Amino acid sequence: MGRLTTHVLDTANGRPAAGLTIELYALEPGGARRHLKSIATNADGRADAPLLEGEAFKTGTYELVFQAGDYFRALGTALPDPAFIDVVPLRFGIADASAHYHVPLLVSPYSYSTYRGS
């Protein structure tokens, strides 16, 4: 069975991003977003369970929205106003509903990167 997972690494502080809020959306035909769930990362910077799995894991276009600015503000990081990196939306496609899609985020107040992990 396929599944969607994620984790977040705080590259500015060299640790997992614990307590970072992530929203998951499905994109409907025509581009409308449908909210599926919101989670906060655990002490290891991961979701406690797959974000999607089983019958809920379907082909389509999805968006993960990472609340990076709120995470850094909660740590007491001095950010400019407005923050350079605040909300990080990652839009991606799931083409194979039997595969594992891992979508990690590496983030700092001034940069981020992602990739399809395993």
PyMOL commands that set and color helices and strands:
alter all, ss='L'
color gray80, all
select helices_A, chain A and resi 54-56+68-75
alter helices_A, ss='H'
color red, helices_A
select strands_A, chain A and resi 3-5+8-10+15-16+21-27+33-40+52-53+60-67+87-94+100-102+105-108+111-114
alter strands_A, ss='S'
color yellow, strands_A
deselect
rebuild
show_as cartoon
